[in-house]
Amino acid sequence: MRVKPTKKEYAGQEVTIIWQAHKCIHSERCWRNLPEVFRYGKRPWVDPDGAEGEKTRQQIEQCPSGALTYVGQEKGLSMEDGDLKAKVIPNGPIMVQGSIKFSHADGSSSIEKNPVLCRCGGSANKPFCDGTHKRIGFEG
């Protein structure tokens, strides 16, 4: 069962932050490294004016799943031969570098840049990781 894609935009003076919840693996990098923008436990949890725009953009570029992006980031995704790498995270997902075209059971397709793939089998958003491996204590 595929989770319905959700996308929220947070417009600021220097940057508009886009969060795609269905891609988030809850690595916690955003709010641990830039808590003035990514405010854990607060609503709204994103304050795009909480830090200087360049600092915010640099942090967003560290998002391992691609759930966080910003306006102005390259949107055109293409698939190039030999431009695909994968890293198995101990006790976690498979992190892919590059773009993959997915054909979904409902007949739709999508190109996903840097997808993070479930390895534990517990994700509610298969084949993508949703962070369930942490909750269920997956080892592998």
C-alpha positions as protocol buffer text, in pm:
chain_id: "A"
residue {
  index: 1
  type: MET
  ca { x: 0 y: 0 z: 0 }
}
residue {
  index: 2
  type: ARG
  ca { x: 144 y: 332 z: -106 }
}
residue {
  index: 3
  type: VAL
  ca { x: 109 y: 632 z: 127 }
}
residue {
  index: 4
  type: LYS
  ca { x: -56 y: 934 z: -32 }
}
residue {
  index: 5
  type: PRO
  ca { x: 210 y: 1194 z: -113 }
}
residue {
  index: 6
  type: THR
  ca { x: 186 y: 1501 z: 107 }
}
residue {
  index: 7
  type: LYS
  ca { x: 369 y: 1825 z: 48 }
}
residue {
  index: 8
  type: LYS
  ca { x: 379 y: 2142 z: 257 }
}
residue {
  index: 9
  type: GLU
  ca { x: 544 y: 2471 z: 168 }
}
residue {
  index: 10
  type: TYR
  ca { x: 676 y: 2721 z: 419 }
}
residue {
  index: 11
  type: ALA
  ca { x: 742 y: 3058 z: 254 }
}
residue {
  index: 12
  type: GLY
  ca { x: 1006 y: 3287 z: 403 }
}
residue {
  index: 13
  type: GLN
  ca { x: 1187 y: 3605 z: 307 }
}
residue {
  index: 14
  type: GLU
  ca { x: 1490 y: 3429 z: 155 }
}
residue {
  index: 15
  type: VAL
  ca { x: 1379 y: 3072 z: 99 }
}
residue {
  index: 16
  type: THR
  ca { x: 1062 y: 2868 z: 61 }
}
residue {
  index: 17
  type: ILE
  ca { x: 1104 y: 2530 z: 227 }
}
residue {
  index: 18
  type: ILE
  ca { x: 918 y: 2232 z: 83 }
}
residue {
  index: 19
  type: TRP
  ca { x: 859 y: 1926 z: 301 }
}
residue {
  index: 20
  type: GLN
  ca { x: 732 y: 1601 z: 151 }
}
residue {
  index: 21
  type: ALA
  ca { x: 623 y: 1397 z: 453 }
}
residue {
  index: 22
  type: HIS
  ca { x: 590 y: 1073 z: 257 }
}
residue {
  index: 23
  type: LYS
  ca { x: 965 y: 1080 z: 181 }
}
residue {
  index: 24
  type: CYS
  ca { x: 1080 y: 1164 z: 535 }
}
residue {
  index: 25
  type: ILE
  ca { x: 1277 y: 892 z: 717 }
}
residue {
  index: 26
  type: HIS
  ca { x: 1304 y: 1098 z: 1037 }
}
residue {
  index: 27
  type: SER
  ca { x: 1685 y: 1105 z: 1043 }
}
residue {
  index: 28
  type: GLU
  ca { x: 1652 y: 1410 z: 1272 }
}
residue {
  index: 29
  type: ARG
  ca { x: 1940 y: 1589 z: 1098 }
}
residue {
  index: 30
  type: CYS
  ca { x: 1728 y: 1893 z: 1019 }
}
residue {
  index: 31
  type: TRP
  ca { x: 1611 y: 1982 z: 1368 }
}
residue {
  index: 32
  type: ARG
  ca { x: 1928 y: 1865 z: 1545 }
}
residue {
  index: 33
  type: ASN
  ca { x: 2153 y: 2077 z: 1320 }
}
residue {
  index: 34
  type: LEU
  ca { x: 1932 y: 2381 z: 1263 }
}
residue {
  index: 35
  type: PRO
  ca { x: 1672 y: 2395 z: 1543 }
}
residue {
  index: 36
  type: GLU
  ca { x: 1596 y: 2762 z: 1484 }
}
residue {
  index: 37
  type: VAL
  ca { x: 1439 y: 2664 z: 1149 }
}
residue {
  index: 38
  type: PHE
  ca { x: 1329 y: 2303 z: 1206 }
}
residue {
  index: 39
  type: ARG
  ca { x: 1155 y: 2328 z: 1543 }
}
residue {
  index: 40
  type: TYR
  ca { x: 1092 y: 1983 z: 1685 }
}
residue {
  index: 41
  type: GLY
  ca { x: 761 y: 1959 z: 1871 }
}
residue {
  index: 42
  type: LYS
  ca { x: 630 y: 2301 z: 1764 }
}
residue {
  index: 43
  type: ARG
  ca { x: 354 y: 2396 z: 1519 }
}
residue {
  index: 44
  type: PRO
  ca { x: 430 y: 2488 z: 1254 }
}
residue {
  index: 45
  type: TRP
  ca { x: 749 y: 2290 z: 1287 }
}
residue {
  index: 46
  type: VAL
  ca { x: 926 y: 2489 z: 1012 }
}
residue {
  index: 47
  type: ASP
  ca { x: 1019 y: 2858 z: 1044 }
}
residue {
  index: 48
  type: PRO
  ca { x: 1182 y: 2953 z: 711 }
}
residue {
  index: 49
  type: ASP
  ca { x: 1298 y: 3286 z: 856 }
}
residue {
  index: 50
  type: GLY
  ca { x: 1460 y: 3128 z: 1163 }
}
residue {
  index: 51
  type: ALA
  ca { x: 1809 y: 3147 z: 1010 }
}
residue {
  index: 52
  type: GLU
  ca { x: 1992 y: 3311 z: 721 }
}
residue {
  index: 53
  type: GLY
  ca { x: 1878 y: 3174 z: 384 }
}
residue {
  index: 54
  type: GLU
  ca { x: 2213 y: 3026 z: 281 }
}
residue {
  index: 55
  type: LYS
  ca { x: 2248 y: 2842 z: 612 }
}
residue {
  index: 56
  type: THR
  ca { x: 1896 y: 2703 z: 568 }
}
residue {
  index: 57
  type: ARG
  ca { x: 1966 y: 2593 z: 210 }
}
residue {
  index: 58
  type: GLN
  ca { x: 2288 y: 2420 z: 317 }
}
residue {
  index: 59
  type: GLN
  ca { x: 2103 y: 2227 z: 588 }
}
residue {
  index: 60
  type: ILE
  ca { x: 1824 y: 2126 z: 351 }
}
residue {
  index: 61
  type: GLU
  ca { x: 2085 y: 1986 z: 112 }
}
residue {
  index: 62
  type: GLN
  ca { x: 2193 y: 1749 z: 393 }
}
residue {
  index: 63
  type: CYS
  ca { x: 1850 y: 1582 z: 408 }
}
residue {
  index: 64
  type: PRO
  ca { x: 1928 y: 1217 z: 332 }
}
residue {
  index: 65
  type: SER
  ca { x: 1585 y: 1128 z: 195 }
}
residue {
  index: 66
  type: GLY
  ca { x: 1514 y: 1436 z: -16 }
}
residue {
  index: 67
  type: ALA
  ca { x: 1202 y: 1506 z: 191 }
}
residue {
  index: 68
  type: LEU
  ca { x: 1322 y: 1865 z: 238 }
}
residue {
  index: 69
  type: THR
  ca { x: 1386 y: 2083 z: -64 }
}
residue {
  index: 70
  type: TYR
  ca { x: 1363 y: 2455 z: -135 }
}
residue {
  index: 71
  type: VAL
  ca { x: 1246 y: 2678 z: -415 }
}
residue {
  index: 72
  type: GLY
  ca { x: 1526 y: 2735 z: -660 }
}
residue {
  index: 73
  type: GLN
  ca { x: 1666 y: 2385 z: -624 }
}
residue {
  index: 74
  type: GLU
  ca { x: 1703 y: 2203 z: -953 }
}
residue {
  index: 75
  type: LYS
  ca { x: 1373 y: 2029 z: -1021 }
}
residue {
  index: 76
  type: GLY
  ca { x: 1453 y: 1859 z: -1351 }
}
residue {
  index: 77
  type: LEU
  ca { x: 1532 y: 1498 z: -1273 }
}
residue {
  index: 78
  type: SER
  ca { x: 1699 y: 1288 z: -1534 }
}
residue {
  index: 79
  type: MET
  ca { x: 1836 y: 940 z: -1544 }
}
residue {
  index: 80
  type: GLU
  ca { x: 2190 y: 900 z: -1667 }
}
residue {
  index: 81
  type: ASP
  ca { x: 2370 y: 571 z: -1721 }
}
residue {
  index: 82
  type: GLY
  ca { x: 2620 y: 491 z: -1448 }
}
residue {
  index: 83
  type: ASP
  ca { x: 2495 y: 768 z: -1221 }
}
residue {
  index: 84
  type: LEU
  ca { x: 2340 y: 546 z: -953 }
}
residue {
  index: 85
  type: LYS
  ca { x: 2492 y: 444 z: -620 }
}
residue {
  index: 86
  type: ALA
  ca { x: 2344 y: 273 z: -315 }
}
residue {
  index: 87
  type: LYS
  ca { x: 2460 y: 254 z: 47 }
}
residue {
  index: 88
  type: VAL
  ca { x: 2319 y: 5 z: 296 }
}
residue {
  index: 89
  type: ILE
  ca { x: 2284 y: 172 z: 636 }
}
residue {
  index: 90
  type: PRO
  ca { x: 2348 y: -65 z: 929 }
}
residue {
  index: 91
  type: ASN
  ca { x: 2014 y: -141 z: 1098 }
}
residue {
  index: 92
  type: GLY
  ca { x: 1848 y: 99 z: 857 }
}
residue {
  index: 93
  type: PRO
  ca { x: 1745 y: 168 z: 499 }
}
residue {
  index: 94
  type: ILE
  ca { x: 1920 y: 166 z: 163 }
}
residue {
  index: 95
  type: MET
  ca { x: 2017 y: 519 z: 61 }
}
residue {
  index: 96
  type: VAL
  ca { x: 2032 y: 565 z: -315 }
}
residue {
  index: 97
  type: GLN
  ca { x: 2226 y: 844 z: -486 }
}
residue {
  index: 98
  type: GLY
  ca { x: 2078 y: 926 z: -822 }
}
residue {
  index: 99
  type: SER
  ca { x: 1739 y: 915 z: -987 }
}
residue {
  index: 100
  type: ILE
  ca { x: 1524 y: 605 z: -1022 }
}
residue {
  index: 101
  type: LYS
  ca { x: 1205 y: 568 z: -1224 }
}
residue {
  index: 102
  type: PHE
  ca { x: 943 y: 377 z: -1025 }
}
residue {
  index: 103
  type: SER
  ca { x: 642 y: 207 z: -1184 }
}
residue {
  index: 104
  type: HIS
  ca { x: 369 y: 184 z: -921 }
}
residue {
  index: 105
  type: ALA
  ca { x: 98 y: -80 z: -882 }
}
residue {
  index: 106
  type: ASP
  ca { x: -174 y: 173 z: -968 }
}
residue {
  index: 107
  type: GLY
  ca { x: -17 y: 226 z: -1311 }
}
residue {
  index: 108
  type: SER
  ca { x: 143 y: 561 z: -1230 }
}
residue {
  index: 109
  type: SER
  ca { x: 514 y: 625 z: -1238 }
}
residue {
  index: 110
  type: SER
  ca { x: 749 y: 871 z: -1077 }
}
residue {
  index: 111
  type: ILE
  ca { x: 1113 y: 965 z: -1090 }
}
residue {
  index: 112
  type: GLU
  ca { x: 1257 y: 993 z: -742 }
}
residue {
  index: 113
  type: LYS
  ca { x: 1587 y: 1164 z: -676 }
}
residue {
  index: 114
  type: ASN
  ca { x: 1797 y: 1010 z: -397 }
}
residue {
  index: 115
  type: PRO
  ca { x: 1524 y: 778 z: -264 }
}
residue {
  index: 116
  type: VAL
  ca { x: 1569 y: 604 z: 68 }
}
residue {
  index: 117
  type: LEU
  ca { x: 1438 y: 248 z: 43 }
}
residue {
  index: 118
  type: CYS
  ca { x: 1292 y: 34 z: 321 }
}
residue {
  index: 119
  type: ARG
  ca { x: 1491 y: -271 z: 423 }
}
residue {
  index: 120
  type: CYS
  ca { x: 1301 y: -373 z: 737 }
}
residue {
  index: 121
  type: GLY
  ca { x: 970 y: -448 z: 564 }
}
residue {
  index: 122
  type: GLY
  ca { x: 772 y: -238 z: 812 }
}
residue {
  index: 123
  type: SER
  ca { x: 733 y: 88 z: 621 }
}
residue {
  index: 124
  type: ALA
  ca { x: 382 y: 212 z: 556 }
}
residue {
  index: 125
  type: ASN
  ca { x: 523 y: 381 z: 245 }
}
residue {
  index: 126
  type: LYS
  ca { x: 693 y: 90 z: 66 }
}
residue {
  index: 127
  type: PRO
  ca { x: 926 y: 81 z: -113 }
}
residue {
  index: 128
  type: PHE
  ca { x: 1033 y: 400 z: 64 }
}
residue {
  index: 129
  type: CYS
  ca { x: 1159 y: 415 z: 422 }
}
residue {
  index: 130
  type: ASP
  ca { x: 942 y: 595 z: 676 }
}
residue {
  index: 131
  type: GLY
  ca { x: 1169 y: 542 z: 978 }
}
residue {
  index: 132
  type: THR
  ca { x: 981 y: 236 z: 1111 }
}
residue {
  index: 133
  type: HIS
  ca { x: 1310 y: 46 z: 1143 }
}
residue {
  index: 134
  type: LYS
  ca { x: 1395 y: 255 z: 1450 }
}
residue {
  index: 135
  type: ARG
  ca { x: 1064 y: 182 z: 1623 }
}
residue {
  index: 136
  type: ILE
  ca { x: 1071 y: -194 z: 1561 }
}
residue {
  index: 137
  type: GLY
  ca { x: 1439 y: -238 z: 1644 }
}
residue {
  index: 138
  type: PHE
  ca { x: 1537 y: -368 z: 1300 }
}
residue {
  index: 139
  type: GLU
  ca { x: 1883 y: -520 z: 1282 }
}
residue {
  index: 140
  type: GLY
  ca { x: 2050 y: -598 z: 956 }
}
